[in-house]
């Protein structure tokens, strides 16, 4: 029983370490040839958005919207891939099939 408790404690410790790493990880994604830049952390929280002045033209409204969608989707996708990779090391310790 003590062995299981130690394994659980070690697993929780690893999970906290991964969570801290993810919080400190930053992912940048760009769209519209770099006119739009978004930065997310590994917890999928947006840290910043930069939009070039040229994108603020009312005639570029749709381009701005599409660019934001693309950059945000790319950043989130990359963050999720990073998180999944980091969690694999923890999941391996659980011996759960499929993880």
C-alpha positions as CSV (number, residue, x, y, z in Angstrom):
1,X,0.0,0.0,0.0
2,X,2.9,2.4,0.8
3,X,4.4,1.7,-2.6
4,X,1.2,2.8,-4.3
5,X,1.0,6.0,-2.2
6,X,4.6,6.8,-3.2
7,X,3.8,6.2,-6.8
8,X,0.8,8.5,-6.6
9,X,2.8,11.2,-4.9
10,X,5.5,11.0,-7.5
11,X,2.9,11.2,-10.2
12,X,1.3,14.2,-8.7
13,X,4.7,15.8,-8.4
14,X,5.4,15.2,-12.1
15,X,2.0,16.6,-13.0
16,X,2.7,19.8,-11.1
17,X,6.1,20.1,-12.8
18,X,4.5,19.7,-16.2
19,X,1.8,22.2,-15.4
20,X,4.4,24.7,-14.3
21,X,6.4,24.1,-17.5
22,X,3.3,24.6,-19.6
23,X,2.5,27.9,-17.8
24,X,6.0,29.1,-18.7
25,X,5.9,27.9,-22.3
26,X,5.1,30.4,-24.9
27,X,3.9,29.7,-28.5
28,X,3.8,32.4,-31.2
29,X,1.7,32.1,-34.3
30,X,1.5,34.5,-37.2
31,X,-1.0,35.1,-40.0
32,X,-1.5,37.5,-43.0
33,X,2.3,37.4,-43.8
34,X,3.2,38.4,-40.2
35,X,0.7,41.3,-40.0
36,X,-1.0,39.4,-37.1
37,X,0.8,37.8,-34.3
38,X,-0.6,36.0,-31.3
39,X,1.2,34.5,-28.3
40,X,-0.3,31.8,-26.0
41,X,1.1,30.1,-23.0
42,X,1.0,26.3,-22.6
43,X,-2.2,26.6,-20.6
44,X,-3.9,28.0,-23.7
45,X,-4.2,31.5,-22.2
46,X,-3.6,34.3,-24.7
47,X,-0.6,36.5,-23.7
48,X,-0.5,39.0,-26.5
49,X,-2.0,40.0,-29.8
50,X,-0.1,42.3,-32.3
51,X,-1.8,43.7,-35.4
52,X,0.0,45.7,-38.0
53,X,-1.6,49.1,-38.8
54,X,-2.3,48.0,-42.4
55,X,-4.8,45.5,-41.1
56,X,-6.8,48.2,-39.3
57,X,-8.1,49.5,-42.6
58,X,-11.9,49.0,-42.6
59,X,-11.6,47.4,-46.1
60,X,-9.4,44.7,-44.5
61,X,-11.9,43.8,-41.8
62,X,-12.5,40.3,-43.2
63,X,-8.8,39.7,-43.7
64,X,-8.2,40.7,-40.1
65,X,-10.9,38.4,-38.8
66,X,-9.6,35.5,-40.9
67,X,-6.1,36.2,-39.9
68,X,-7.0,36.2,-36.2
69,X,-8.9,32.9,-36.6
70,X,-5.9,31.3,-38.3
71,X,-3.3,32.5,-35.9
72,X,-5.3,31.6,-32.8
73,X,-6.2,28.2,-34.2
74,X,-2.5,27.5,-35.1
75,X,-1.3,28.6,-31.6
76,X,-3.9,26.5,-29.8
77,X,-3.1,23.5,-31.9
78,X,0.7,23.8,-31.2
79,X,0.0,24.3,-27.5
80,X,-2.2,21.2,-27.4
81,X,0.5,19.2,-29.2
82,X,3.2,20.4,-26.7
83,X,0.9,19.6,-23.7
84,X,0.1,16.1,-25.1
85,X,3.8,15.3,-25.6
86,X,4.6,16.4,-22.0
87,X,1.7,14.4,-20.6
88,X,2.9,11.3,-22.4
89,X,5.7,11.0,-19.9
90,X,3.3,11.0,-17.0
91,X,0.7,8.8,-18.7
92,X,3.4,6.2,-19.3
93,X,3.9,5.9,-15.6
94,X,0.2,5.0,-15.2
95,X,0.4,2.1,-17.7
96,X,-3.0,3.0,-19.2
97,X,-3.5,1.4,-22.7
98,X,-3.8,3.9,-25.4
99,X,-2.0,6.8,-23.6
